[in-house]
Amino acid sequence: MFRVKLRFLSAQCRILQQRKSFTNRNLLSLSNRGFFQDLFPDTAGPQMTKLFEKSPQTIYAGFDPTASSLHVGNLLVIMGLLHCQRAGHNPIALVGGATGLVGDPSGRKTERNQLGHTVIEENLQGITNQLKRIFQNHQDLLWDDKKHRQKLPELRVVNNAEWYANLNFVDFIANMGRHFRLGSMLSRSSVQTRLESEAGMSFTEFTYQIFQAYDWLHLCNNYNCRFQMGGSDQMGNLMTGHELISRTARKEVFGMTLPIVSNEEGDKFGKSAGNAVWLDADKTSTFGLYQFFVRTPDSEVEKLLKLFTFLPLPDIEELMSNHRKEPEKRKAQTILAEDVTLLVHGESGLKQAERVTDALYKGNVEGLGELNYTEITQTFAGATLVDILPEPGMSILQLAMKAKCFPTESDAVRIITAGGFYINQKRTQNIAEVITHGIHVLKNNLSLLRVGKKNFYIIRWLN
């Protein structure tokens, strides 16, 4: 526990540096951190710089409620909005209560399963709460009004279902449809990829770019929102919005795309790729999120530090210089994991993740005892949950059989005596050893059993 406190204090010292740092009002300076993939129009950099430096601008990014939680693939876009906020600009997070029913074809090989209104509403609530929590964590833990002599502009969360609810479909097509050109719409890479696939593309998905374009027009007219930010797979939708606004509102608007976060093999961390790491602790535990970033390869960690933390670039360079001298300590990865977990889950989430890390990898069993039943089950997602009534003189073998860790007693004896059985991360080989509170039963009245490397059983002892 002492190690956890020391590590947390060192993290807090580093956080103070980030609270003092700021984002240049010219958001394009984030290019130094590898933040932007493309700008649209591609020659508009000087004009965008002039607008950013002249006065606060409004920037939006969209999040469709295709699940009850956002994932690390969305986190970079959230970081983009936070940088906008730190630079004194006005961030808008658009949650797609309407577009979530349509489904964005970008980056997908097949059509999304249609979600019902009830599911959409539940998902909207989940991601809205998540966005607000992350922005609040940032304000409370990573920003200092006094140091910067300014308050952060407030995050505005809007739901596009609100303006589509009052639109007549025929009027919408008559008034807006005439501004879209089929040739341009068909040329989008997201459309071309799907048209060439065996599954093809439905009319519903084809219209998605129309709705996203109109969203931007609505925000432009109502909030003077001239900038849209999104993943690089959103470029086609950004271009369609740019064309619509140029023809109707006759305003200059600009798009900024961010790189898709991927692993060394080039697979993106979006949930469509089947390997999502969620920002909801009920779907991916705080420990799971923390470990995801701890396991970052050396070849990727500098890039992710620039993208997912607010550490000044000179500090990152110094950190990487020290990391290269002793890469086995994984200091850079640990700092990355600490900062992301702090932003997403707050101080309590970071402490929980570090307690579990110490318990699993450093033999600090007390850390497991600090976790409650819900935290344990979240951390060891997929573990078998067993309720057991304690009996006087219960042995290791009897416990293993009651928990159904082994198909037969002979298997249990063979594997336990061979060293393949663990209680609270400690190898146990004496089948006759009596279960003892404080040794085998943690102070939270739980026990964690493990057979081999990956088969976990969580025992809740009944009173």
Backbone torsions as a table, in degrees:
resi	resn	phi	psi	omega
1	MET	NA	-37.0	179.2
2	PHE	-61.7	-38.7	179.1
3	ARG	-63.1	-39.0	179.6
4	VAL	-62.3	-44.8	-179.1
5	LYS	-63.2	-43.0	178.9
6	LEU	-60.9	-45.3	-178.4
7	ARG	-64.9	-39.2	-179.0
8	PHE	-66.8	-37.8	177.9
9	LEU	-63.9	-39.5	178.5
10	SER	-65.9	-35.9	176.8
11	ALA	-64.5	-39.5	-179.8
12	GLN	-64.4	-36.6	177.3
13	CYS	-62.0	-41.4	178.8
14	ARG	-67.9	-37.3	179.1
15	ILE	-61.9	-35.8	177.8
16	LEU	-58.4	-36.0	178.1
17	GLN	-65.3	-38.7	-179.5
18	GLN	-72.1	-32.2	176.7
19	ARG	-64.0	-30.6	-179.5
20	LYS	-82.3	-25.1	-176.9
21	SER	-74.4	162.0	179.6
22	PHE	-143.2	163.5	176.2
23	THR	-98.4	129.9	177.0
24	ASN	-53.4	138.0	-178.9
25	ARG	-55.7	-32.0	175.0
26	ASN	-79.9	101.3	-175.0
27	LEU	-61.5	-22.2	-179.2
28	LEU	-67.2	-13.0	175.0
29	SER	-65.9	-16.6	176.3
30	LEU	-67.0	-11.6	175.3
31	SER	-58.9	-27.1	177.8
32	ASN	-64.9	-19.5	178.9
33	ARG	-99.1	7.0	-178.2
34	GLY	72.7	28.5	-169.7
35	PHE	-79.4	-32.9	-174.0
36	PHE	-107.0	135.8	174.6
37	GLN	-85.9	-50.1	-178.9
38	ASP	-148.1	157.2	170.6
39	LEU	-116.8	149.3	178.3
40	PHE	-137.4	130.3	-7.2
41	PRO	-61.6	152.2	-172.5
42	ASP	-69.9	-11.8	179.1
43	THR	-103.5	9.2	-171.4
44	ALA	-91.2	5.3	-177.5
45	GLY	-50.5	-51.8	-179.4
46	PRO	-60.4	-39.4	179.9
47	GLN	-67.9	-39.6	178.3
48	MET	-64.1	-43.3	178.9
49	THR	-58.8	-43.3	-179.5
50	LYS	-61.3	-43.2	-179.8
51	LEU	-66.8	-43.8	-178.9
52	PHE	-61.4	-40.5	-176.1
53	GLU	-80.2	-21.3	-176.9
54	LYS	-76.7	-46.5	-174.3
55	SER	-161.6	163.1	177.7
56	PRO	-60.2	131.6	178.7
57	GLN	-107.8	166.2	177.7
58	THR	-111.4	128.2	-176.5
59	ILE	-126.1	136.5	178.9
60	TYR	-127.0	155.9	172.1
61	ALA	-140.0	148.1	-176.0
62	GLY	-107.9	148.5	178.5
63	PHE	-136.9	111.4	179.0
64	ASP	-83.0	142.2	-176.5
65	PRO	-84.1	58.7	179.5
66	THR	-79.6	-8.5	175.9
67	ALA	-151.4	169.3	-177.9
68	SER	-79.3	-5.2	-178.5
69	SER	-142.0	151.4	168.7
70	LEU	-82.7	168.4	-178.8
71	HIS	-132.5	178.1	-175.0
72	VAL	-63.0	-21.5	175.0
73	GLY	-65.2	-26.9	177.0
74	ASN	-86.0	-17.5	-170.6
75	LEU	-63.3	-33.7	-179.1
76	LEU	-66.0	-37.9	177.1
77	VAL	-64.9	-40.2	176.7
78	ILE	-61.7	-42.3	176.8
79	MET	-59.2	-38.5	178.3
80	GLY	-60.6	-44.6	178.6
81	LEU	-66.0	-36.1	177.7
82	LEU	-65.4	-40.6	175.9
83	HIS	-62.5	-38.8	176.1
84	CYS	-57.7	-46.4	-179.6
85	GLN	-62.0	-44.8	-179.5
86	ARG	-63.5	-28.1	-179.3
87	ALA	-85.7	0.0	178.1
88	GLY	92.5	7.8	177.9
89	HIS	-92.7	169.2	-173.0
90	ASN	-101.6	113.3	-178.8
91	PRO	-89.9	139.3	173.0
92	ILE	-122.5	127.7	171.9
93	ALA	-105.9	116.0	179.4
94	LEU	-96.4	121.6	175.1
95	VAL	-101.6	131.2	-167.6
96	GLY	-91.0	73.7	175.6
97	GLY	-61.9	-28.2	177.7
98	ALA	-92.9	-51.4	-177.2
99	THR	-66.4	-22.8	175.7
100	GLY	-64.5	-26.3	176.9
101	LEU	-76.9	-24.3	-178.3
102	VAL	-85.2	-51.6	178.9
103	GLY	95.8	120.4	-180.0
104	ASP	-81.8	122.9	179.6
105	PRO	-80.1	-8.1	-175.0
106	SER	-58.6	128.3	176.0
107	GLY	73.7	11.5	-177.8
108	ARG	-117.8	147.7	178.8
109	LYS	-94.4	-21.2	-179.7
110	THR	-134.3	164.7	-179.7
111	GLU	-72.9	144.3	177.9
112	ARG	-69.3	150.3	172.4
113	ASN	-68.1	136.0	-178.5
114	GLN	-70.9	133.6	-180.0
115	LEU	-101.9	142.5	178.0
116	GLY	-77.2	166.0	-177.4
117	HIS	-62.3	-38.0	-179.3
118	THR	-63.7	-44.3	178.8
119	VAL	-64.2	-42.9	178.6
120	ILE	-58.3	-44.7	-178.8
121	GLU	-63.4	-41.8	178.2
122	GLU	-64.1	-41.7	178.9
123	ASN	-65.7	-39.5	178.1
124	LEU	-58.9	-44.4	-179.8
125	GLN	-63.1	-41.7	-178.9
126	GLY	-62.7	-49.7	-176.1
127	ILE	-75.5	-28.7	175.5
128	THR	-64.1	-47.0	177.8
129	ASN	-61.3	-37.9	-179.0
130	GLN	-65.1	-46.9	179.2
131	LEU	-60.0	-45.4	-179.5
132	LYS	-64.7	-37.7	179.9
133	ARG	-65.5	-43.6	-179.1
134	ILE	-64.8	-42.5	179.0
135	PHE	-66.9	-34.6	177.7
136	GLN	-69.2	-41.8	175.9
137	ASN	-58.5	-42.3	179.3
138	HIS	-61.9	-44.8	-178.3
139	GLN	-66.2	-41.7	-176.3
140	ASP	-75.5	-35.2	-168.9
141	LEU	-111.0	-22.2	-171.5
142	LEU	-125.3	13.3	-179.1
143	TRP	-141.9	144.4	179.6
144	ASP	-131.4	107.5	-178.0
145	ASP	-57.5	-39.2	-176.5
146	LYS	-68.2	-41.6	-179.5
147	LYS	-64.7	-38.8	-175.8
148	HIS	-92.2	-10.2	179.4
149	ARG	58.7	31.1	175.7
150	GLN	-159.7	149.8	174.6
151	LYS	-90.0	151.7	178.3
152	LEU	-70.1	135.1	172.2
153	PRO	-58.2	144.0	-175.9
154	GLU	-72.3	139.2	172.4
155	LEU	-70.9	130.8	174.9
156	ARG	-106.3	123.5	176.5
157	VAL	-107.0	123.5	-179.4
158	VAL	-124.6	151.7	-179.5
159	ASN	-116.8	118.8	-174.9
160	ASN	-68.3	-12.1	175.5
161	ALA	-63.7	-23.9	-177.4
162	GLU	-65.9	-39.3	-178.5
163	TRP	-89.9	-24.8	176.9
164	TYR	-76.2	-22.2	-178.6
165	ALA	-62.4	-28.1	-176.4
166	ASN	-103.2	8.9	-179.7
167	LEU	-95.6	135.8	173.2
168	ASN	-83.3	129.0	-174.3
169	PHE	-57.8	-46.2	-178.1
170	VAL	-64.6	-42.3	178.5
171	ASP	-63.5	-39.1	-179.6
172	PHE	-62.4	-47.2	179.7
173	ILE	-65.2	-41.3	-177.8
174	ALA	-65.8	-40.9	-174.7
175	ASN	-86.7	-36.2	-175.9
176	MET	-99.5	-35.8	-174.4
177	GLY	-58.4	-31.9	-177.4
178	ARG	-67.7	-15.5	-178.5
179	HIS	-89.7	-4.8	-180.0
180	PHE	-102.4	139.2	179.1
181	ARG	-109.8	127.1	-176.4
182	LEU	-59.3	-37.7	-179.7
183	GLY	-58.2	-44.8	179.2
184	SER	-67.0	-42.4	-178.4
185	MET	-65.1	-40.1	-179.8
186	LEU	-70.9	-22.3	-176.7
187	SER	-80.0	-12.0	-178.3
188	ARG	-61.9	139.8	-176.7
189	SER	-61.5	-35.3	179.6
190	SER	-64.3	-32.7	178.6
191	VAL	-78.1	-45.3	-178.7
192	GLN	-59.3	-44.0	-179.2
193	THR	-60.0	-41.9	-177.7
194	ARG	-74.2	-37.1	179.6
195	LEU	-65.0	-30.6	-179.6
196	GLU	-85.2	-8.1	-179.2
197	SER	-83.5	165.3	179.2
198	GLU	-67.2	-34.3	-177.7
199	ALA	-74.6	-24.2	-178.6
200	GLY	72.7	-159.3	-176.7
201	MET	-144.3	133.6	179.8
202	SER	-82.1	161.5	176.2
203	PHE	-62.7	-35.6	179.5
204	THR	-56.8	-51.7	-179.9
205	GLU	-64.9	-36.8	-178.8
206	PHE	-60.3	-32.7	-177.6
207	THR	-80.2	-6.8	-175.0
208	TYR	-56.2	-42.0	-177.5
209	GLN	-64.3	-27.2	176.2
210	ILE	-66.1	-44.6	-178.4
211	PHE	-67.9	-41.0	179.0
212	GLN	-66.2	-36.2	177.3
213	ALA	-63.8	-42.8	-179.6
214	TYR	-67.9	-34.5	175.5
215	ASP	-55.4	-46.5	-178.6
216	TRP	-65.0	-41.0	177.8
217	LEU	-60.4	-43.9	179.5
218	HIS	-61.0	-45.4	179.9
219	LEU	-68.2	-34.2	177.2
220	CYS	-64.6	-43.8	-178.6
221	ASN	-71.4	-34.4	-172.9
222	ASN	-97.6	-27.3	-176.8
223	TYR	-128.5	10.1	-176.6
224	ASN	52.2	43.3	-178.5
225	CYS	-85.3	107.2	-175.3
226	ARG	-105.4	1.0	-177.8
227	PHE	-130.5	135.0	173.2
228	GLN	-122.4	140.7	-179.1
229	MET	-122.8	139.4	178.7
230	GLY	-166.4	174.0	176.4
231	GLY	-64.7	162.2	-177.1
232	SER	-62.9	-21.2	177.8
233	ASP	-75.8	-3.2	-179.8
234	GLN	-96.2	4.5	-175.0
235	MET	-58.1	-42.5	179.8
236	GLY	-60.6	-42.8	178.2
237	ASN	-66.3	-36.8	176.7
238	LEU	-63.7	-41.4	-179.6
239	MET	-64.1	-40.4	179.0
240	THR	-64.0	-42.0	177.3
241	GLY	-63.7	-40.6	178.5
242	HIS	-60.2	-43.8	-179.6
243	GLU	-64.7	-42.0	-179.2
244	LEU	-63.7	-46.1	-177.4
245	ILE	-68.4	-37.0	178.4
246	SER	-62.2	-34.2	-177.1
247	ARG	-84.6	-26.5	-173.9
248	THR	-106.9	-58.7	-177.6
249	ALA	-82.9	-17.5	-179.2
250	ARG	53.5	45.8	175.1
251	LYS	-118.1	150.2	174.3
252	GLU	-80.3	121.1	177.1
253	VAL	-125.4	162.9	-169.7
254	PHE	-140.5	146.3	178.0
255	GLY	-116.0	146.4	177.6
256	MET	-133.0	120.7	177.9
257	THR	-106.0	146.8	-178.1
258	LEU	-109.4	152.5	-179.5
259	PRO	-65.5	147.6	174.2
260	ILE	-77.3	125.4	179.7
261	VAL	-70.0	128.8	-177.2
262	SER	-142.8	167.9	176.7
263	ASN	-91.3	-173.3	-176.5
264	GLU	-62.2	-28.6	-179.4
265	GLU	-82.6	-5.2	179.4
266	GLY	90.7	5.0	178.6
267	ASP	-81.6	130.3	-177.6
268	LYS	-80.0	155.2	-176.4
269	PHE	-90.7	25.1	176.0
270	GLY	-79.2	158.6	-178.2
271	LYS	-68.8	-21.2	176.7
272	SER	-63.6	-25.9	-178.8
273	ALA	-80.8	-5.2	174.4
274	GLY	83.2	7.0	-179.1
275	ASN	-131.2	42.1	-173.0
276	ALA	-67.1	142.0	168.5
277	VAL	-113.0	112.4	-171.0
278	TRP	-86.1	159.2	177.9
279	LEU	-94.9	2.1	176.2
280	ASP	-99.1	124.8	-176.7
281	ALA	-63.8	-21.0	177.5
282	ASP	-75.8	-19.3	-179.1
283	LYS	-104.7	-38.1	170.8
284	THR	-133.7	117.8	-175.8
285	SER	-61.2	161.3	176.3
286	THR	-58.3	-37.6	176.2
287	PHE	-63.9	-40.9	179.5
288	GLY	-63.0	-42.6	177.3
289	LEU	-64.8	-45.5	-179.8
290	TYR	-58.5	-48.3	-177.9
291	GLN	-68.7	-30.5	177.1
292	PHE	-56.8	-42.5	-179.3
293	PHE	-82.5	-29.6	174.7
294	VAL	-61.5	-34.0	-178.1
295	ARG	-82.2	7.8	178.5
296	THR	-58.5	129.4	178.0
297	PRO	-62.3	152.7	178.3
298	ASP	-56.2	-34.2	-177.3
299	SER	-69.2	-16.5	-175.3
300	GLU	-110.4	-17.3	-166.3
301	VAL	-65.8	-36.9	-179.9
302	GLU	-64.3	-42.6	178.4
303	LYS	-59.7	-45.1	-177.1
304	LEU	-71.2	-31.7	174.2
305	LEU	-61.7	-39.2	179.3
306	LYS	-69.8	-33.9	-176.0
307	LEU	-85.2	-38.3	-168.4
308	PHE	-111.1	7.3	173.3
309	THR	-130.7	167.2	176.7
310	PHE	-103.5	15.0	177.9
311	LEU	-59.2	134.2	175.9
312	PRO	-60.0	148.5	-177.4
313	LEU	-57.7	-40.2	177.4
314	PRO	-60.9	-34.9	178.4
315	ASP	-67.7	-37.8	178.1
316	ILE	-66.7	-40.6	178.7
317	GLU	-62.0	-41.9	179.2
318	GLU	-66.4	-42.0	178.9
319	LEU	-61.0	-44.8	-179.3
320	MET	-67.4	-33.8	177.3
321	SER	-63.3	-43.7	178.2
322	ASN	-69.2	-36.5	-179.3
323	HIS	-63.7	-39.6	-178.1
324	ARG	-66.6	-23.8	178.1
325	LYS	-74.9	-33.9	-179.0
326	GLU	-138.1	65.9	-175.5
327	PRO	-62.8	-24.9	-178.0
328	GLU	-65.5	-20.8	178.5
329	LYS	-79.2	-15.3	176.3
330	ARG	53.0	39.8	-179.2
331	LYS	-63.3	-42.1	-179.2
332	ALA	-63.6	-43.4	179.2
333	GLN	-64.5	-38.3	-179.6
334	THR	-64.6	-42.5	178.4
335	ILE	-65.0	-41.6	176.2
336	LEU	-58.5	-47.8	-178.7
337	ALA	-63.5	-41.9	179.3
338	GLU	-61.8	-46.3	-174.9
339	ASP	-69.0	-40.5	179.3
340	VAL	-67.7	-43.6	-179.8
341	THR	-64.1	-38.9	177.6
342	LEU	-62.2	-44.2	-179.3
343	LEU	-65.0	-44.3	-174.0
344	VAL	-79.7	-41.3	-171.6
345	HIS	-117.9	-1.0	177.2
346	GLY	78.2	-176.0	-176.8
347	GLU	-62.6	-43.3	-177.4
348	SER	-65.0	-37.6	178.8
349	GLY	-66.3	-39.5	178.5
350	LEU	-66.0	-44.3	179.2
351	LYS	-61.2	-41.5	179.1
352	GLN	-62.1	-45.9	-179.7
353	ALA	-61.4	-38.5	-179.5
354	GLU	-72.6	-34.6	176.7
355	ARG	-62.4	-45.0	-179.7
356	VAL	-66.5	-39.9	178.4
357	THR	-59.5	-44.9	179.0
358	ASP	-64.2	-38.7	-178.5
359	ALA	-67.7	-40.9	-174.5
360	LEU	-81.7	-36.4	-171.0
361	TYR	-111.9	-12.0	-178.0
362	LYS	-124.8	8.9	175.4
363	GLY	70.7	17.3	179.9
364	ASN	-87.5	84.1	-175.2
365	VAL	-62.6	-27.9	-179.6
366	GLU	-57.6	-29.9	179.0
367	GLY	-62.5	-39.0	176.5
368	LEU	-64.0	-37.4	-179.0
369	GLY	-67.4	-17.4	178.8
370	GLU	-81.0	-14.8	-176.4
371	LEU	-87.8	144.4	174.3
372	ASN	-87.4	177.7	-174.3
373	TYR	-60.3	-43.0	-178.9
374	THR	-63.3	-43.6	-179.4
375	GLU	-64.2	-39.3	178.2
376	ILE	-62.9	-46.3	-177.8
377	THR	-67.7	-33.4	176.1
378	GLN	-67.4	-41.6	-177.5
379	THR	-66.3	-41.8	-178.0
380	PHE	-108.0	58.9	-179.9
381	ALA	-58.2	132.8	-179.0
382	GLY	94.9	-7.6	178.2
383	ALA	-69.9	150.6	176.2
384	THR	-77.0	130.5	-178.2
385	LEU	-102.0	128.0	-175.8
386	VAL	-135.0	131.2	172.6
387	ASP	-99.6	128.6	-177.8
388	ILE	-132.2	135.6	174.8
389	LEU	-87.6	120.1	-176.5
390	PRO	-64.8	144.9	177.5
391	GLU	-127.6	140.3	178.7
392	PRO	-58.2	132.8	176.6
393	GLY	76.5	13.4	179.7
394	MET	-62.1	132.1	-177.3
395	SER	-95.4	168.6	176.0
396	ILE	-57.1	-45.0	-179.7
397	LEU	-62.3	-43.5	-180.0
398	GLN	-64.4	-41.0	177.4
399	LEU	-61.2	-46.6	-178.8
400	ALA	-60.3	-38.0	-179.6
401	MET	-74.3	-38.7	177.5
402	LYS	-63.9	-34.7	179.0
403	ALA	-80.5	-4.6	-179.5
404	LYS	58.3	42.5	177.6
405	CYS	-73.9	-22.8	-176.3
406	PHE	-134.6	148.1	180.0
407	PRO	-69.3	-34.0	-179.7
408	THR	-136.7	161.1	179.5
409	GLU	-66.8	-34.5	178.9
410	SER	-65.6	-37.9	175.0
411	ASP	-62.5	-42.1	-179.1
412	ALA	-61.5	-48.1	-179.1
413	VAL	-60.7	-44.9	-177.3
414	ARG	-62.8	-47.7	-174.7
415	ILE	-74.8	-40.0	-179.6
416	ILE	-64.4	-48.0	-178.3
417	THR	-67.7	-23.6	177.8
418	ALA	-81.5	-6.6	177.0
419	GLY	95.2	19.4	-178.5
420	GLY	-100.3	17.1	-176.7
421	PHE	-127.6	135.7	-175.6
422	TYR	-131.3	142.5	171.1
423	ILE	-121.9	120.8	-176.9
424	ASN	53.8	43.1	175.0
425	GLN	70.3	13.6	176.5
426	LYS	-116.1	130.4	-179.0
427	ARG	-63.2	134.6	-180.0
428	THR	-127.9	121.8	-175.1
429	GLN	-118.4	-10.5	-178.7
430	ASN	-91.1	105.1	-175.7
431	ILE	-67.7	-20.4	-177.9
432	ALA	-93.0	-4.5	-178.7
433	GLU	-61.2	136.6	-176.7
434	VAL	-85.5	136.7	178.7
435	ILE	-64.9	127.2	-175.6
436	THR	-127.0	133.1	177.3
437	HIS	-67.0	135.7	-178.0
438	GLY	94.7	-18.6	176.1
439	ILE	-113.1	-57.1	179.7
440	HIS	-96.4	-25.0	178.6
441	VAL	-111.6	121.2	-177.1
442	LEU	-75.1	169.2	-177.2
443	LYS	-69.0	-15.3	174.1
444	ASN	-87.8	10.2	177.6
445	ASN	66.6	31.0	178.4
446	LEU	-124.6	157.9	171.1
447	SER	-134.3	142.4	177.9
448	LEU	-111.7	114.5	178.0
449	LEU	-101.2	147.1	176.9
450	ARG	-141.1	132.4	174.0
451	VAL	-111.5	120.1	-176.6
452	GLY	71.2	-141.2	-175.7
453	LYS	-97.8	-27.1	-168.1
454	LYS	-130.2	-5.9	-175.8
455	ASN	-93.2	103.1	-176.0
456	PHE	-103.4	147.8	175.8
457	TYR	-134.7	126.1	178.5
458	ILE	-102.3	119.3	-177.6
459	ILE	-101.9	123.5	173.2
460	ARG	-106.9	116.2	-177.1
461	TRP	-82.2	123.5	-177.8
462	LEU	-83.9	145.3	178.3
463	ASN	-81.7	NA	NA
